[in-house]
Amino acid sequence: MGSESDYRGEGVILGVDGGTTSTVCVCMPLLPFSGHRQLPEPLPILGRAVAGCSNYNSVGENAARETLEQVMAEALLKAGMSHSAVRAVCLGVSGVNHPTDQEMILNWIRDIFPGNVKIRVENDAVAALASGTMGKLHGCVLIAGTGCISYGFREDGREARAAGAGPVLGDWGSGYGIAAQGLTAVVRAHDGRGPKTMLTNCVLKSLNLSSPDEIIGWTYADSSWARIAALVPVVVSCAEAGDQIAIDILNNAVQELAMSVKAVVQRLQLAGEDGNGSFPVVVVGGVLEANKRWDIGKEVINSILKTYPGASPIRPKVEPAIGAALFAWNSLAKEATENGH
């Protein structure tokens, strides 16, 4: 592989992964377009920056815009590059669920880059999928972190999604959903509507509270979804210790997450008419990371494989922001090929 300075002269690409918890931007050089498009390993990253939430549904339009502008400017600064060096930008941002969302963010970004810059605004699921497929949009991605969503793409451009509507509308497989059910179980046990559970003592200890009555005040003192979702490890540890309530919560999450993938695969016929065709399933997010004996990600994959044996699970080797940058690079490469360059 050549040094990173070898690529700088052709300009740079920005990839942005904007989540509910944090926003990451990477600055990559514009790699040459060869016939086989072989990517160098490791990928050259010129600059990387991290900022807060950029989901405008959570923090409002002004704060989301400021975060996106800040994180891109910082990544360029770390790379020693100016805005004029940017050739393409791909932003995968949570909360982008409709063309009006895309257009709003597109207008923000157009204001800070020259007119010839190629800009794509997508849901953050696109960046996550591209991180597993190295920039190609084909297959299905399951994201389960603070929130959750399944998103699928066919090579002909058709797409479909399931879940991802936020906690009020039932993303029960998400970190928020798991933790909220844990808190609910504690309150139900305390007031006699539900069975006793280890979650009571474990949650109180984790939050440094003395009584389940205090959970109500704690919960509504701050509406941040990520603050609730941070309690997922407590639910997992109780499940590992044999608490049936915690086990039921995690089993329910597995069913919800697997169901969302199956719904997308079915709508797009990613597995073909017989259901046995092969397609990638990219799994991303803290809820799915295999760091516990009670492995939610493994259980979800097993459930998917029972229905679609041709599914090919992928745990990405690069982060979603790099996936977004590779998607932008692939789009430029495709355009160059179509134009005969």
Stockholm file with secondary structure:
# STOCKHOLM 1.0

chainA/1-341         MGSESDYRGEGVILGVDGGTTSTVCVCMPLLPFSGHRQLPEPLPILGRAVAGCSNYNSVGENAARETLEQVMAEALLKAGMSHSAVRAVCLGVSGVNHPTDQEMILNWIRDIFPGNVKIRVENDAVAALASGTMGKLHGCVLIAGTGCISYGFREDGREARAAGAGPVLGDWGSGYGIAAQGLTAVVRAHDGRGPKTMLTNCVLKSLNLSSPDEIIGWTYADSSWARIAALVPVVVSCAEAGDQIAIDILNNAVQELAMSVKAVVQRLQLAGEDGNGSFPVVVVGGVLEANKRWDIGKEVINSILKTYPGASPIRPKVEPAIGAALFAWNSLAKEATENGH
#=GR chainA/1-341 SS CCCGGGTGGGCEEEEEEECSSCEEEEEEECCCCCSSCCCCSSCCCCEEEEESCCCHHHHCHHHHHHHHHHHHHHHHHHHTCCGGGEEEEEEEETTCCSHHHHHHHHHHHHTTSCTTCEEEEECHHHHHHHHHHTTCCCEEEEEESSSEEEEEECTTSCEEEEECSCGGGTCTTSHHHHHHHHHHHHHHHHHTSSCCCTHHHHHHHHHTCSSTHHHHHHHHHCCCHHHHHTTHHHHHHHHHTTCHHHHHHHHHHHHHHHHHHHHHHHHHTTTCTTSCCCEEEEEESGGGCSCSSSCHHHHHHHHHHHHCTTEEEECCSSCHHHHHHHHHHHHHHHHHHHTTC
#=GC SS_cons         CCCGGGTGGGCEEEEEEECSSCEEEEEEECCCCCSSCCCCSSCCCCEEEEESCCCHHHHCHHHHHHHHHHHHHHHHHHHTCCGGGEEEEEEEETTCCSHHHHHHHHHHHHTTSCTTCEEEEECHHHHHHHHHHTTCCCEEEEEESSSEEEEEECTTSCEEEEECSCGGGTCTTSHHHHHHHHHHHHHHHHHTSSCCCTHHHHHHHHHTCSSTHHHHHHHHHCCCHHHHHTTHHHHHHHHHTTCHHHHHHHHHHHHHHHHHHHHHHHHHTTTCTTSCCCEEEEEESGGGCSCSSSCHHHHHHHHHHHHCTTEEEECCSSCHHHHHHHHHHHHHHHHHHHTTC
//
